[in-house]
Amino acid sequence: MNTNPRESRGSSETQHITLRGPAELADALPFMLGFHPNDSVVLVALHGEHGRFGGRVRLGIPSSPKEWPSTAEHLAECLVDGCARRGARPDGIVVFLCQDPEPGETGRRTMERLRPFAQRLRTACGELDIPVYEVLCISDGLYFSYCCPDARCCPPDGTPLALTGTSVMAASAAYAGIQVRGTLREMQARLKPRESPGDDQQRTALNAAAAVIVPKILEGPPGQGREEIRETTLKLARQMLRRFGRPSADGVGPDVTPAAGIPRRTGTAERDAADDALIEPDEAAALILGLQDRETRDQAAEWMEGPEAAAALRLWRALARRCVAPYEEHAAAPLTLAGWVAWSTGDEPAARVALGLALEADSDYVFARLLHQACNEGLDPESLRSCLREEREAREAAAAESRLAARRVRPRTGRSQALRQPAKKTGPAGRKSGSAGKRNGPADSARPGGAPSKALRDTAARRSGQRGTRSGR
């Protein structure tokens, strides 16, 4: 559930918009979500005597009608419980079912096919003592009401939606700075691999990188191999950030579509293609595999604000698009980073889409689950930003102190080493003692965030001819 408490811009005064009837409700949906939902069921909470909009939940419509009853119960409980945690149960609910017609199907046929799901949703909300005031189906550029019996208001063949940018809601949203970022399908496409002739080359690069990186992380000396990969990955990522720090193809800022529908000079597909050209397959493969180490990923998450954030977001998107089969699960790391940066910079709709795809790639990816829940509950990302800043400052201070200490002891080290030179011939016991000292030091895997990801373990299993599992996360 998301209440988007910080989406509005401009004046601090609360702007009230009164929606009258199904037509204005249907027109308002993209502005509530930040995008046009495709193949989605959306529940919106209403509060108070005048039906003030509150939290909302969105989920893809299950393809099998057998899943509709459990999905309806889950959505209703999720919305009501989420509102209760934030202080008040809803006084009513509005439901939207958004789905394009199947081949050979009309909008009205789609509405009739989804009618049992609409009824299940009304029943599930009613069982929680929450009335459903309206259920709308949006399909093929039309809206249909499951609740309004008046054919003059809601004809059975549907009513055309308002033209983009022509309604009172669109004008008010533009004034408030609320932007609609195209359709959900378009937003997801920016984060998924695209079938292209270059897929084989990227797959070959991923296989080659896995042959080098996975053994070092999983099978090398405790901490040593992983630390080497971490340093190499972060160094390469910094190089990519400088490369991606150049202006995007259209030379302007965020990749959004103004609420009034004014087109940009360059589309998102062209901008993404330009970003894809900035990174070679072997570079993408090294970063994708390196980010499977959680501590590496956590340090990469520190590029979350200022000029670094825009470049990082473009880089994480590009890496997610390079996770071709059979490396789809590895996309969880760059997708989570993309969602985090989007949320940190105030783009909650893009954050929810990226984090949702990360959980589709790996439903057990803890970082994505925590961020998704926090974003959907409207929490402030500043608390996490503060933690990441403190970790970076502590790490930089420790590194500076270590360099200073090394400079202080370097002259004495050379002399003592010369004096102790014959001691090297004392036999295997001395070497064994030195080796044990390394093993007794703190390994990266002792830190929960340093454990290798499941995708990395599955890659190692595939390479050894074993079958990967979903356990141990």
C-alpha positions as CSV (number, residue, x, y, z in Angstrom):
1,M,0.0,0.0,0.0
2,N,1.2,3.5,-0.7
3,T,-0.1,6.8,0.4
4,N,2.5,8.9,-1.5
5,P,2.6,11.7,1.2
6,R,5.4,13.6,-0.6
7,E,4.3,13.5,-4.3
8,S,2.8,16.9,-4.4
9,R,5.0,19.9,-5.3
10,G,4.8,23.6,-5.0
11,S,2.6,25.3,-2.4
12,S,2.4,23.8,1.0
13,E,-1.4,24.5,1.0
14,T,-3.5,21.4,0.6
15,Q,-5.2,21.3,-2.7
16,H,-8.7,19.7,-2.8
17,I,-10.0,18.2,-5.9
18,T,-13.6,17.0,-5.9
19,L,-14.3,14.0,-8.2
20,R,-17.9,13.6,-9.3
21,G,-19.0,10.3,-10.8
22,P,-17.3,7.3,-12.5
23,A,-15.8,9.3,-15.4
24,E,-13.7,11.5,-13.1
25,L,-12.7,8.5,-11.0
26,A,-11.4,6.7,-14.0
27,D,-9.6,9.8,-15.2
28,A,-7.9,10.2,-11.8
29,L,-6.4,6.7,-11.5
30,P,-3.1,7.4,-13.4
31,F,-2.5,10.5,-11.3
32,M,-3.0,8.5,-8.1
33,L,-0.5,5.8,-9.2
34,G,1.9,7.9,-11.3
35,F,1.4,5.7,-14.3
36,H,-1.3,4.1,-16.4
37,P,-1.8,0.6,-15.0
38,N,-2.0,-2.4,-17.4
39,D,-3.4,-5.7,-16.4
40,S,-3.9,-4.5,-12.8
41,V,-6.4,-4.6,-10.0
42,V,-6.2,-1.4,-7.8
43,L,-8.0,-0.8,-4.5
44,V,-8.1,2.7,-3.2
45,A,-9.2,3.5,0.4
46,L,-11.6,6.3,1.2
47,H,-11.7,8.2,4.5
48,G,-14.2,10.5,6.2
49,E,-17.5,11.8,5.2
50,H,-16.3,13.2,1.9
51,G,-14.4,10.2,0.8
52,R,-10.8,11.5,1.0
53,F,-8.4,9.3,-0.9
54,G,-6.0,7.3,1.3
55,G,-3.8,4.2,0.7
56,R,-4.0,2.0,-2.3
57,V,-2.8,-1.4,-3.4
58,R,-2.1,-2.7,-6.9
59,L,-1.5,-6.2,-8.1
60,G,-1.4,-7.9,-11.5
61,I,-4.7,-9.6,-12.3
62,P,-4.2,-13.4,-12.0
63,S,-4.6,-15.2,-15.3
64,S,-6.4,-18.1,-13.7
65,P,-9.9,-17.4,-12.3
66,K,-9.1,-20.0,-9.6
67,E,-6.7,-17.5,-8.0
68,W,-9.3,-14.7,-7.8
69,P,-10.9,-15.6,-4.5
70,S,-7.6,-15.8,-2.6
71,T,-6.2,-12.7,-4.4
72,A,-9.4,-10.7,-3.5
73,E,-9.0,-11.6,0.2
74,H,-5.3,-10.8,0.3
75,L,-5.8,-7.4,-1.4
76,A,-8.6,-6.4,0.9
77,E,-6.7,-7.4,4.1
78,C,-3.5,-5.7,2.9
79,L,-5.3,-2.4,2.3
80,V,-7.3,-2.4,5.5
81,D,-4.4,-3.5,7.7
82,G,-2.1,-1.0,6.1
83,C,-4.5,1.8,6.7
84,A,-5.1,0.7,10.3
85,R,-1.3,0.7,10.9
86,R,-1.2,4.3,9.7
87,G,-4.0,5.3,12.1
88,A,-7.4,4.7,10.6
89,R,-9.3,2.0,8.9
90,P,-10.9,3.0,5.6
91,D,-14.5,4.1,5.5
92,G,-15.0,2.8,2.0
93,I,-13.1,1.4,-1.0
94,V,-13.1,2.0,-4.7
95,V,-11.9,-0.8,-7.0
96,F,-10.4,-0.6,-10.5
97,L,-9.9,-3.5,-12.9
98,C,-7.6,-2.5,-15.8
99,Q,-7.0,-4.9,-18.6
100,D,-6.6,-4.7,-22.4
101,P,-8.9,-7.0,-24.4
102,E,-7.5,-10.3,-25.6
103,P,-7.2,-10.9,-29.3
104,G,-10.7,-10.9,-30.9
105,E,-12.2,-9.6,-27.7
106,T,-14.0,-6.3,-27.1
107,G,-13.8,-4.0,-24.1
108,R,-17.3,-5.1,-23.0
109,R,-16.3,-8.8,-23.3
110,T,-13.3,-8.1,-21.1
111,M,-15.6,-6.4,-18.5
112,E,-17.9,-9.4,-18.4
113,R,-15.0,-11.9,-18.2
114,L,-13.7,-10.0,-15.1
115,R,-17.2,-9.6,-13.5
116,P,-16.7,-12.6,-11.1
117,F,-13.4,-11.1,-9.9
118,A,-15.1,-7.8,-9.3
119,Q,-17.8,-9.6,-7.2
120,R,-15.1,-11.4,-5.2
121,L,-13.4,-8.2,-4.4
122,R,-16.7,-6.6,-3.2
123,T,-17.4,-9.7,-1.0
124,A,-13.9,-9.7,0.4
125,C,-14.1,-6.0,1.4
126,G,-17.6,-6.5,2.8
127,E,-16.4,-9.4,5.0
128,L,-14.1,-6.8,6.6
129,D,-17.0,-4.4,7.2
130,I,-15.8,-2.0,4.5
131,P,-18.3,-1.0,1.8
132,V,-17.2,-0.8,-1.8
133,Y,-18.7,2.3,-3.4
134,E,-17.6,1.7,-6.9
135,V,-16.0,-0.9,-9.1
136,L,-14.8,0.2,-12.5
137,C,-13.4,-1.8,-15.4
138,I,-11.1,0.1,-17.7
139,S,-10.5,-1.6,-21.1
140,D,-9.9,-0.6,-24.7
141,G,-10.1,3.1,-23.9
142,L,-13.5,2.7,-22.2
143,Y,-14.7,2.5,-18.6
144,F,-17.5,0.3,-17.3
145,S,-19.2,0.4,-13.9
146,Y,-20.2,-2.8,-12.1
147,C,-22.2,-0.8,-9.6
148,C,-24.1,1.9,-11.4
149,P,-27.4,0.7,-12.8
150,D,-28.2,3.9,-14.7
151,A,-27.6,3.3,-18.4
152,R,-27.7,7.1,-19.0
153,C,-24.6,7.5,-16.8
154,C,-22.9,4.2,-17.4
155,P,-24.1,2.6,-20.6
156,P,-23.4,-1.2,-20.9
157,D,-21.2,-0.7,-24.0
158,G,-18.9,1.5,-22.0
159,T,-18.0,5.2,-21.9
160,P,-14.9,6.7,-23.6
161,L,-12.2,7.9,-21.3
162,A,-11.3,11.6,-21.3
163,L,-8.6,12.6,-23.7
164,T,-5.1,12.9,-22.1
165,G,-4.5,16.2,-20.5
166,T,-8.0,17.7,-21.1
167,S,-9.6,17.0,-17.7
168,V,-9.8,19.1,-14.6
169,M,-7.8,16.4,-12.8
170,A,-5.0,16.6,-15.4
171,A,-4.9,20.4,-15.1
172,S,-4.8,20.2,-11.3
173,A,-2.1,17.5,-11.4
174,A,0.0,19.6,-13.8
175,Y,-0.3,22.6,-11.5
176,A,0.7,20.4,-8.5
177,G,3.7,18.9,-10.3
178,I,2.3,15.4,-10.4
179,Q,3.6,13.5,-13.4
180,V,2.4,10.4,-15.2
181,R,5.2,8.2,-16.5
182,G,3.4,6.4,-19.4
183,T,2.0,2.9,-18.9
184,L,3.1,0.3,-16.4
185,R,4.1,-2.0,-19.3
186,E,6.3,0.8,-20.7
187,M,8.0,1.4,-17.3
188,Q,8.7,-2.3,-16.9
189,A,10.1,-2.6,-20.4
190,R,12.9,-0.2,-19.4
191,L,14.0,-2.7,-16.8
192,K,13.8,-6.0,-18.7
193,P,16.1,-7.6,-21.3
194,R,15.1,-7.0,-24.8
195,E,15.4,-9.7,-27.4
196,S,18.2,-8.6,-29.7
197,P,21.1,-10.1,-31.7
198,G,23.4,-8.9,-28.9
199,D,21.8,-11.3,-26.3
200,D,24.2,-14.1,-27.3
201,Q,27.2,-11.9,-26.9
202,Q,26.0,-10.8,-23.4
203,R,25.3,-14.4,-22.4
204,T,28.8,-15.4,-23.5
205,A,30.3,-12.5,-21.4
206,L,28.2,-13.5,-18.4
207,N,29.4,-17.1,-18.7
208,A,33.0,-16.0,-18.9
209,A,32.6,-13.6,-15.9
210,A,30.9,-16.3,-13.9
211,A,33.8,-18.7,-14.5
212,V,36.2,-16.1,-12.9
213,I,34.1,-14.3,-10.3
214,V,32.0,-17.1,-8.8
215,P,34.9,-19.3,-7.6
216,K,36.7,-16.3,-6.1
217,I,33.7,-15.3,-4.1
218,L,32.6,-18.8,-3.0
219,E,35.7,-20.9,-3.1
220,G,38.6,-18.6,-2.5
221,P,40.5,-17.9,0.8
222,P,38.1,-16.6,3.4
223,G,37.5,-13.0,2.7
224,Q,40.4,-12.6,0.3
225,G,38.7,-13.5,-3.0
226,R,35.5,-11.7,-2.2
227,E,37.4,-8.6,-1.2
228,E,39.3,-8.6,-4.5
229,I,36.1,-8.9,-6.4
230,R,34.5,-6.2,-4.3
231,E,37.3,-3.7,-5.0
232,T,37.4,-4.6,-8.7
233,T,33.6,-4.3,-9.0
234,L,33.3,-0.9,-7.2
235,K,36.3,0.5,-9.2
236,L,34.6,-0.5,-12.5
237,A,31.2,0.9,-11.2
238,R,32.9,4.3,-10.5
239,Q,34.3,4.3,-14.0
240,M,30.8,3.6,-15.4
241,L,29.3,6.4,-13.2
242,R,31.6,8.9,-14.7
243,R,30.7,7.6,-18.2
244,F,27.0,7.6,-17.4
245,G,27.3,11.0,-15.8
246,R,27.1,12.7,-19.2
247,P,23.7,14.1,-20.1
248,S,21.2,11.7,-21.5
249,A,20.3,11.6,-25.1
250,D,17.8,14.4,-24.9
251,G,20.1,16.5,-22.8
252,V,17.6,17.1,-20.0
253,G,16.7,15.7,-16.7
254,P,14.3,13.0,-15.3
255,D,12.8,10.5,-17.7
256,V,9.2,11.5,-17.2
257,T,6.2,12.5,-19.3
258,P,4.6,15.8,-18.2
259,A,1.1,15.4,-16.9
260,A,-0.2,17.6,-19.7
261,G,1.0,15.1,-22.2
262,I,3.7,17.3,-23.8
263,P,6.1,14.9,-25.7
264,R,9.8,15.0,-25.1
265,R,12.3,15.4,-28.0
266,T,13.6,11.9,-27.5
267,G,11.6,8.9,-26.3
268,T,12.7,6.6,-23.4
269,A,13.5,3.8,-25.8
270,E,16.0,6.0,-27.6
271,R,17.6,7.2,-24.4
272,D,17.9,3.7,-23.0
273,A,19.5,2.5,-26.3
274,A,22.0,5.3,-26.0
275,D,22.8,4.2,-22.4
276,D,23.1,0.5,-23.5
277,A,25.8,1.6,-26.0
278,L,27.8,3.1,-23.2
279,I,28.6,-0.2,-21.5
280,E,30.3,-3.2,-23.1
281,P,29.1,-6.8,-22.6
282,D,32.1,-7.8,-20.5
283,E,31.8,-4.7,-18.3
284,A,28.1,-5.4,-17.7
285,A,28.8,-9.0,-16.9
286,A,31.5,-8.1,-14.4
287,L,29.2,-5.7,-12.6
288,I,26.2,-8.0,-12.6
289,L,28.2,-10.8,-11.1
290,G,30.1,-8.6,-8.7
291,L,26.9,-7.0,-7.3
292,Q,25.7,-10.5,-6.2
293,D,27.9,-9.9,-3.2
294,R,25.7,-8.1,-0.7
295,E,28.4,-5.9,0.8
296,T,29.4,-4.8,-2.6
297,R,25.8,-4.0,-3.4
298,D,25.4,-2.1,-0.1
299,Q,28.3,0.1,-0.9
300,A,26.9,0.7,-4.4
301,A,23.7,1.8,-2.8
302,E,25.5,4.8,-1.4
303,W,25.3,6.5,-4.8
304,M,21.8,7.6,-3.9
305,E,21.8,11.4,-4.1
306,G,23.2,14.4,-5.9
307,P,24.7,14.1,-9.3
308,E,25.7,10.5,-8.7
309,A,22.1,9.4,-8.3
310,A,21.0,10.2,-11.9
311,A,24.1,8.4,-13.3
312,A,23.6,5.5,-11.0
313,L,19.9,5.1,-11.9
314,R,20.8,4.9,-15.6
315,L,23.6,2.4,-14.9
316,W,21.4,0.1,-12.8
317,R,18.7,0.1,-15.4
318,A,21.2,-0.7,-18.1
319,L,22.5,-3.6,-16.1
320,A,19.0,-5.0,-15.4
321,R,18.4,-5.0,-19.2
322,R,21.6,-7.1,-19.6
323,C,20.4,-10.0,-17.4
324,V,19.6,-12.3,-20.2
325,A,18.6,-16.0,-19.8
326,P,19.7,-17.9,-17.8
327,Y,20.8,-15.0,-15.6
328,E,17.3,-13.5,-15.0
329,E,17.6,-14.0,-11.2
330,H,20.8,-11.9,-11.1
331,A,18.7,-8.9,-12.1
332,A,17.4,-8.7,-8.5
333,A,20.5,-6.7,-7.4
334,P,20.5,-4.0,-10.1
335,L,16.7,-3.7,-10.0
336,T,16.8,-3.2,-6.2
337,L,19.5,-0.6,-6.6
338,A,17.4,1.1,-9.3
339,G,14.3,1.1,-7.0
340,W,16.3,2.4,-4.1
341,V,17.8,5.3,-6.1
342,A,14.4,6.2,-7.6
343,W,12.8,6.2,-4.1
344,S,15.7,8.2,-2.6
345,T,15.3,10.8,-5.3
346,G,11.5,11.1,-4.9
347,D,10.3,9.0,-7.8
348,E,8.0,6.6,-5.9
349,P,6.1,5.2,-8.9
350,A,9.4,4.2,-10.6
351,A,10.7,2.8,-7.3
352,R,7.7,0.5,-6.8
353,V,7.9,-0.8,-10.4
354,A,11.6,-1.6,-10.1
355,L,11.3,-3.2,-6.7
356,G,8.3,-5.2,-7.8
357,L,10.3,-6.6,-10.7
358,A,13.2,-7.4,-8.3
359,L,10.9,-9.5,-6.3
360,E,9.6,-11.2,-9.4
361,A,13.2,-12.1,-10.2
362,D,13.9,-13.3,-6.7
363,S,11.0,-13.3,-4.3
364,D,13.4,-14.0,-1.3
365,Y,15.6,-11.0,-2.0
366,V,15.5,-9.4,1.4
367,F,16.8,-5.9,0.5
368,A,14.1,-5.6,-2.2
369,R,11.3,-6.8,0.2
370,L,12.3,-4.3,2.9
371,L,12.5,-1.4,0.5
372,H,9.3,-2.3,-1.2
373,Q,7.4,-2.4,2.1
374,A,8.9,0.9,3.3
375,C,8.2,2.6,0.0
376,N,4.6,1.3,-0.2
377,E,3.9,2.5,3.4
378,G,5.1,6.0,2.6
379,L,8.1,6.0,4.9
380,D,10.8,8.6,4.5
381,P,14.0,7.2,2.8
382,E,16.1,9.7,4.8
383,S,16.6,7.3,7.7
384,L,18.2,4.8,5.3
385,R,20.2,7.5,3.6
386,S,21.6,8.6,7.0
387,C,22.7,5.0,7.8
388,L,24.5,4.7,4.4
389,R,26.2,8.0,4.9
390,E,27.4,7.0,8.3
391,E,28.7,3.7,7.0
392,R,30.6,5.4,4.2
393,E,32.1,8.0,6.5
394,A,33.2,5.3,9.0
395,R,34.7,3.2,6.2
396,E,36.6,6.2,4.8
397,A,37.8,7.3,8.2
398,A,39.1,3.7,8.9
399,A,40.8,3.7,5.5
400,A,42.5,7.0,6.1
401,E,43.7,5.9,9.5
402,S,45.0,2.7,8.0
403,R,47.0,4.6,5.4
404,L,48.4,6.9,8.1
405,A,49.4,4.0,10.3
406,A,51.1,2.3,7.3
407,R,53.1,5.4,6.6
408,R,54.3,5.6,10.2
409,V,55.5,2.0,10.4
410,R,56.9,1.6,6.8
411,P,60.5,2.7,7.6
412,R,60.7,0.4,10.6
413,T,59.1,-2.5,8.8
414,G,61.9,-2.5,6.1
415,R,64.6,-2.6,8.7
416,S,63.0,-5.3,10.9
417,Q,62.3,-7.4,7.9
418,A,66.0,-7.4,6.9
419,L,67.0,-8.3,10.5
420,R,64.5,-11.2,10.7
421,Q,65.3,-12.5,7.2
422,P,66.8,-15.8,8.4
423,A,63.7,-16.5,10.5
424,K,62.0,-17.6,7.3
425,K,63.8,-20.9,7.4
426,T,62.2,-22.0,10.6
427,G,60.1,-24.6,8.8
428,P,56.4,-25.3,8.1
429,A,55.3,-24.4,11.6
430,G,55.9,-20.7,11.1
431,R,54.0,-20.7,7.8
432,K,51.1,-22.6,9.4
433,S,50.9,-20.0,12.2
434,G,50.7,-17.2,9.7
435,S,48.0,-18.9,7.8
436,A,46.0,-19.6,10.9
437,G,46.2,-15.9,11.8
438,K,44.5,-15.0,8.6
439,R,41.7,-17.6,9.2
440,N,41.1,-16.2,12.6
441,G,40.5,-12.7,11.2
442,P,37.0,-11.5,10.4
443,A,35.7,-12.9,7.1
444,D,33.3,-10.9,5.0
445,S,30.8,-13.8,5.3
446,A,30.5,-13.2,9.1
447,R,28.6,-10.0,8.3
448,P,25.0,-10.8,7.2
449,G,25.2,-8.4,4.3
450,G,28.4,-10.1,3.0
451,A,26.8,-13.5,2.3
452,P,26.7,-14.4,-1.4
453,S,23.3,-14.1,-3.1
454,K,21.2,-17.1,-4.0
455,A,21.6,-16.2,-7.7
456,L,25.4,-16.5,-7.2
457,R,25.0,-19.9,-5.5
458,D,22.7,-21.1,-8.3
459,T,25.2,-20.0,-10.9
460,A,27.9,-22.0,-9.1
461,A,25.6,-25.0,-8.9
462,R,24.9,-24.8,-12.7
463,R,28.6,-24.6,-13.4
464,S,29.2,-27.7,-11.3
465,G,26.4,-29.6,-12.9
466,Q,24.1,-29.4,-9.9
467,R,20.7,-28.0,-9.6
468,G,20.3,-24.7,-7.7
469,T,17.9,-24.4,-4.8
470,R,16.0,-21.5,-3.3
471,S,17.1,-22.3,0.2
472,G,19.7,-20.6,2.3
473,R,18.8,-17.0,1.7
